[in-house]
Amino acid sequence: MKVKTKRPVLHNGEIKTEFTTNEQHARELETKGLIDKAPAKAGEEKPSDEKPASKPRARNGG
């Protein structure tokens, strides 16, 4: 999978901002904050940033 880093990193002895890596390494880079969210596999849904709207709760008089 191809990833693009937020800042230059040393990869295979070269300073790069784009390179090909495996899925586990991409998740590690994401955890460290070096890349944006790793691209989802084909067929997987991307998680939505939107939260479901919550209904206002009625107050019990008091």
Secondary structure, DSSP 8 states (H G I E B T S, - for coil): -EEEEEEEEEETTEEEEEEE--HHHHHHHHHTTSBSS----TT-----S-------------
